[in-house]
Amino acid sequence: FPTRLFSVLSSGINAEYGAEVMERHPVLYEESMNTVLQQEIILYNTLIKLIHSSLNDLLKALKGLVVMSDALETMSRAVFNNSVPAMWANKAYPSLKPLASWVADLLQRLEFVKNWNENGIPHVFWISGFFFPQAFITGALQNYARKTSISIDTISFNYSVVPVSEEIKEKPETGCYISGLFLEGARWSNEKHVLTESRAKELFTDMPVIRLIPIPDRLAPTTGMYVCPVYKTLTRAGTLSTTGHSTNFVMPLELPSDKPQEHWIKRAVARICALDY
């Protein structure tokens, strides 16, 4: 299994990929997303290098070419039990997935970043694929602030759920589209365009694409909305990082609702970036 795992992950981002991104997507005042992409590449490169080096050392240890250290033995036990090794998890994004699902998810994330680099800024951002989604949110606000010469502190998002039948062919003039969120505790009604009760035995549902629209001095609506928290994982708990952001909570998103907020709060309705399978 370690040999097959090493082979699969060898298709990830190589060490030279970061320099290529700098050339294709240089740091620009008017496009903060280039900086976001560069930061994501650095984080994924660090993780990929660690995975490659540790798997290579483990393969050598299994062949008797090097000593099997405590760290390698702990790692081999985790791989055997289909869990993410601690040394990888410490350098990775928050995730509750078993190893097999974690690897598949990692490869999808790398593909998302590669497509962004090769094809330009995507029309719809897969927010679940970001190492640090808070930087992406800040970048979207910063683009609007620099374009309009308005202080970023006065800008916040308005939210619009895109109908499933609507095809997105280009980027919006302002703001951005995001996808990849799951809804827990409720579901989205495509017919009524509001939150509604979950179906029986349905724990999670996919959310349609959402448009984030930056608006200066916006007054949040007091009725007809549920302020839905967005978390990276189902744990719904985290700690404050050195950047001042939570390691799990991403942002609040408003969803149209024909019921008061208390109704959905009692059901613990939230949106999740990544599930545990």
Secondary structure in CASP SS format (residue, H / E / C, confidence):
PFRMAT SS
TARGET T0000
AUTHOR 0000-0000-0000
METHOD secondary structure of the structure
MODEL  1
F C 1.00
P H 1.00
T H 1.00
R H 1.00
L H 1.00
F H 1.00
S H 1.00
V H 1.00
L H 1.00
S C 1.00
S C 1.00
G C 1.00
I C 1.00
N C 1.00
A C 1.00
E C 1.00
Y H 1.00
G H 1.00
A H 1.00
E H 1.00
V H 1.00
M H 1.00
E H 1.00
R H 1.00
H C 1.00
P C 1.00
V C 1.00
L E 1.00
Y C 1.00
E C 1.00
E E 1.00
S C 1.00
M H 1.00
N H 1.00
T H 1.00
V H 1.00
L H 1.00
Q H 1.00
Q H 1.00
E H 1.00
I H 1.00
I H 1.00
L H 1.00
Y H 1.00
N H 1.00
T H 1.00
L H 1.00
I H 1.00
K H 1.00
L H 1.00
I H 1.00
H H 1.00
S H 1.00
S H 1.00
L H 1.00
N H 1.00
D H 1.00
L H 1.00
L H 1.00
K H 1.00
A H 1.00
L H 1.00
K C 1.00
G C 1.00
L C 1.00
V C 1.00
V C 1.00
M C 1.00
S C 1.00
D H 1.00
A H 1.00
L H 1.00
E H 1.00
T H 1.00
M H 1.00
S H 1.00
R H 1.00
A H 1.00
V H 1.00
F H 1.00
N C 1.00
N C 1.00
S C 1.00
V C 1.00
P C 1.00
A H 1.00
M H 1.00
W H 1.00
A H 1.00
N C 1.00
K C 1.00
A C 1.00
Y C 1.00
P C 1.00
S C 1.00
L C 1.00
K C 1.00
P C 1.00
L H 1.00
A H 1.00
S H 1.00
W H 1.00
V H 1.00
A H 1.00
D H 1.00
L H 1.00
L H 1.00
Q H 1.00
R H 1.00
L H 1.00
E H 1.00
F H 1.00
V H 1.00
K H 1.00
N H 1.00
W H 1.00
N H 1.00
E H 1.00
N H 1.00
G C 1.00
I C 1.00
P C 1.00
H C 1.00
V E 1.00
F E 1.00
W E 1.00
I H 1.00
S H 1.00
G H 1.00
F C 1.00
F C 1.00
F C 1.00
P H 1.00
Q H 1.00
A H 1.00
F H 1.00
I H 1.00
T H 1.00
G H 1.00
A H 1.00
L H 1.00
Q H 1.00
N H 1.00
Y H 1.00
A H 1.00
R H 1.00
K H 1.00
T H 1.00
S C 1.00
I C 1.00
S C 1.00
I H 1.00
D H 1.00
T H 1.00
I E 1.00
S E 1.00
F E 1.00
N E 1.00
Y E 1.00
S E 1.00
V E 1.00
V C 1.00
P C 1.00
V C 1.00
S C 1.00
E C 1.00
E C 1.00
I C 1.00
K C 1.00
E C 1.00
K C 1.00
P C 1.00
E C 1.00
T C 1.00
G C 1.00
C E 1.00
Y E 1.00
I E 1.00
S E 1.00
G C 1.00
L C 1.00
F E 1.00
L E 1.00
E E 1.00
G C 1.00
A C 1.00
R E 1.00
W E 1.00
S E 1.00
N C 1.00
E C 1.00
K C 1.00
H C 1.00
V E 1.00
L E 1.00
T E 1.00
E C 1.00
S C 1.00
R C 1.00
A C 1.00
K C 1.00
E C 1.00
L C 1.00
F E 1.00
T E 1.00
D E 1.00
M C 1.00
P C 1.00
V C 1.00
I E 1.00
R E 1.00
L E 1.00
I E 1.00
P E 1.00
I E 1.00
P E 1.00
D C 1.00
R C 1.00
L C 1.00
A C 1.00
P C 1.00
T C 1.00
T C 1.00
G C 1.00
M E 1.00
Y E 1.00
V E 1.00
C E 1.00
P E 1.00
V E 1.00
Y E 1.00
K C 1.00
T C 1.00
L C 1.00
T C 1.00
R C 1.00
A C 1.00
G C 1.00
T C 1.00
L E 1.00
S C 1.00
T C 1.00
T C 1.00
G C 1.00
H C 1.00
S E 1.00
T C 1.00
N C 1.00
F E 1.00
V E 1.00
M E 1.00
P E 1.00
L E 1.00
E E 1.00
L E 1.00
P E 1.00
S C 1.00
D C 1.00
K C 1.00
P C 1.00
Q H 1.00
E H 1.00
H H 1.00
W H 1.00
I H 1.00
K H 1.00
R C 1.00
A C 1.00
V C 1.00
A E 1.00
R E 1.00
I E 1.00
C C 1.00
A C 1.00
L C 1.00
D C 1.00
Y C 1.00
END
